[in-house]
Amino acid sequence: MLLLNASGCLDALIAPDTARQLDGFVTKTVTPLPREGNPPVRIAETEVGMLNSIGLANPGRDRFLAETLPRLRELGLPLWVSVGGFSAQDYAETCALLEDVTVELNLSCPNVDEAPEPAAEIVAACREATELPLYAKLSPAAWDIGEVARAVEAAGADGLSLVNTIRGLALDARTLQPVLGCAVGGYSGPALRPIALAAVFACRRVTDLPIVGMGGVSTGRDALDLVAAGATAVALGTVCFSDPDAPARVRAELAAELRDRGYASADDACGVGHASQVELESSAAKSPAK
Ligand SMILES: Cc1cc2nc3c(=O)[nH]c(=O)nc-3n(C[C@H](O)[C@H](O)[C@H](O)COP(=O)(O)O)c2cc1C
């Protein structure tokens, strides 16, 4: 099972030792033009998670391709490039310029205006533009995320990344005004875990695509839960800000959790969380209709 970082939560050029603990490095989302991001304050801590309104700050596609990507290649890790944009054409044009990477389409940033096209249309445009593996990163805010998963699969996605942050707000205790400059930000960390689990669980019920599970993972047990729900890979986000050894630690803890439960590998545990539901459904199907 692959252990990755979550996009935007680790700078491999600043923390190469953390990045080398991973099976692949996922870049910060890159957009066609450079972006300074949103006004400060852009990060706020809450009791059980973190709010950010970074707003996809990045050097833009041209500088990314000319400067950042060659330096990242020196790490010797498989690279995943997170691609963002404000129209299907933006996404597709960036995909067409990439080589020898996995592409993660950020279809779900809560901190910037969305492209007008639905996720499946963006995936279809990118599918035409590249033969590289395409992962669609979805928002947990979708009412029926299984439906979105089916649509992006039909449009040509090779995998799903689940989930991005969800919108949240923190008010200053004294002024009762929003802490973040943009008021609302993306909520990540421990509180996102049950939401991420539900999203992975729902998508695994409707598709066999590989799924990168993420959202609040900080221990091997958290990773095991995502695997049991159906994730084939796990990504670490907010935990990387507080623990530079998180990838190695979570990997070791996951191995111990698997061993204690008698699984030879994470692949053996993938999707086991669905067993009771499958049993219920098959006994419901066998019982005579009332
Ligand atoms: C500071 C910060 C920046 C992020 N930037 C991006 C980004 O550029 N692209 C993206 O797809 N997700 C971004 N995310 C979302 C993470 O990749 C991940 O989906 C989310 O934080 C849930 O995982 P976690 O709870 O383990 O952090 C960002 C998250 C944080 C906290």
The ligand as a Tripos MOL2 file, in Angstrom:
@<TRIPOS>MOLECULE
LIG
   31    33     1     0     0
SMALL
NO_CHARGES

@<TRIPOS>ATOM
      1 C1         -2.3650   24.1790    4.7200 C.3       1 LIG1
      2 C2         -3.0760   23.2690    3.7550 C.ar      1 LIG1
      3 C3         -2.9010   23.4410    2.3790 C.ar      1 LIG1
      4 C4         -3.5530   22.5990    1.4800 C.ar      1 LIG1
      5 N1         -3.3520   22.7810    0.1450 N.ar      1 LIG1
      6 C5         -3.9400   21.9280   -0.7240 C.ar      1 LIG1
      7 C6         -3.6980   22.0400   -2.1220 C.ar      1 LIG1
      8 O1         -2.9350   22.8790   -2.5940 O.2       1 LIG1
      9 N2         -4.3200   21.1550   -2.9560 N.ar      1 LIG1
     10 C7         -5.1630   20.1630   -2.4950 C.ar      1 LIG1
     11 O2         -5.6880   19.3800   -3.2870 O.2       1 LIG1
     12 N3         -5.3880   20.0290   -1.1720 N.ar      1 LIG1
     13 C8         -4.8070   20.8840   -0.2850 C.ar      1 LIG1
     14 N4         -5.0270   20.7280    1.0410 N.ar      1 LIG1
     15 C9         -5.9180   19.6230    1.5110 C.3       1 LIG1
     16 C10        -5.0910   18.3940    1.8840 C.3       1 LIG1
     17 O3         -4.3860   17.8910    0.7670 O.3       1 LIG1
     18 C11        -6.0120   17.2780    2.4410 C.3       1 LIG1
     19 O4         -6.9380   16.9040    1.4510 O.3       1 LIG1
     20 C12        -6.7810   17.7160    3.6860 C.3       1 LIG1
     21 O5         -6.0030   18.5730    4.4960 O.3       1 LIG1
     22 C13        -7.2660   16.5290    4.5070 C.3       1 LIG1
     23 O6         -6.2160   15.7930    5.0540 O.3       1 LIG1
     24 P1         -5.6400   16.0380    6.5560 P.3       1 LIG1
     25 O7         -6.8420   16.1280    7.4600 O.co2     1 LIG1
     26 O8         -4.7800   14.8760    6.8240 O.co2     1 LIG1
     27 O9         -4.8990   17.3280    6.5230 O.co2     1 LIG1
     28 C14        -4.3990   21.5660    1.9660 C.ar      1 LIG1
     29 C15        -4.5540   21.3800    3.3420 C.ar      1 LIG1
     30 C16        -3.9170   22.2090    4.2290 C.ar      1 LIG1
     31 C17        -4.1090   21.9820    5.7170 C.3       1 LIG1
@<TRIPOS>BOND
     1     1     2 1
     2     2     3 ar
     3     2    30 ar
     4     3     4 ar
     5     4     5 ar
     6     4    28 ar
     7     5     6 ar
     8     6     7 ar
     9     6    13 1
    10     7     8 2
    11     7     9 ar
    12     9    10 ar
    13    10    11 2
    14    10    12 ar
    15    12    13 ar
    16    13    14 ar
    17    14    15 1
    18    14    28 ar
    19    15    16 1
    20    16    17 1
    21    16    18 1
    22    18    19 1
    23    18    20 1
    24    20    21 1
    25    20    22 1
    26    22    23 1
    27    23    24 1
    28    24    25 2
    29    24    26 1
    30    24    27 1
    31    28    29 ar
    32    29    30 ar
    33    30    31 1
@<TRIPOS>SUBSTRUCTURE
     1 LIG1         1 GROUP 0 **** ****
